[in-house]
Amino acid sequence: MPKKKTKISVQLSKDILYFPGHANIVVLNFDTKSLMIECGRNINDASEIRRNAESLFNNKIEYVVLTHFHSDHTHSLPLFSDCQIIASDQLVKFLKAAKRKPIKNYPVVNPNVVFEEEYSIKEAEVEVIVKQTGGHTPDSSYVYSPKHKLLATGDNLRSDFLWGGRKSDPDKWISALKEYVDFDVEHIIIGHGEIMTKEEVNAILEYVLEVKKQIIEHIEYRTKEEEIIQKVKEVTPRGKFGVFIHDDTIIKWYKFWKKKMKIA
């Protein structure tokens, strides 16, 4: 039989273990406990990640923090029923409303530490801040650890394109990006794709601000909806990844700002 493929891990520092994948996962080590950001879709992969991280750090994963409710970030929750699972109240509402089919041989597990807007985890000299900002989805949150100089953004950042869900709020998204570039960080773990630098995030922010400017102008000019995508595509993405805004999201943002500006 072929050997089972082992999940790739990257040790970014003595206290940070990063698992790149379809949805990126990272584990932060404290003195006597560890914290995991996201739990992924595949429960077998999540089991291996947990085993590897707890073995390396010789600590139990005590905390699991979720950035938003989508299944590629939350599906493996049943593996962490013995942990403090931290999520925003909006995430919990979305998760329960999704009514996903339980994983065979596992109980249904939901977050057991629920916060509104912001939550702080404190362990010895380490503080980790979890803040709901909205953006990609209304429940989108970031996780920031000053001690580890690490920020996890969930799907508010990807290295291919920006995509907003049904209730995406571009203004909250922009506000979140502005927060990101103000943090003192060395590692920015995004939802999907490579680790980013502040310079790359700032380049994406500049691009998004230019897109907003163009969309607002075309709303004022009464440009037809079908022309908006082509006009926005003329805005050149910035940075090494060339992150662009998905066509579907351009239309959502156009409709959002048009409604906000009360233009019929």
Buried (B, 14 or more C-beta within 10 A) or exposed (E): EEEEEEBEBEEBBEBBBBBBBEBBBBBBBBEEBBBBBBBBBBBEBBBBBBEBBBEBBEBEBBBBBBBBBBEBBBBBBBBBEEBBBBBBBBBBBBBEEEEBEEBEEEEEBBBBBBBEEEBEBEBEEBEBBBBBBBBBBBBBBBBBBBBBBBBBBBBBBBBEBBBBBEEBBBBBBBEBBEBBBEBEBBBBBBBBBBBBBBEBBBBBBBBBEBBBEBBBEBBEEEBEEEEBBEBBBEBEBBBEBBBBBBBEBBBBBBEBBBEEEEEE
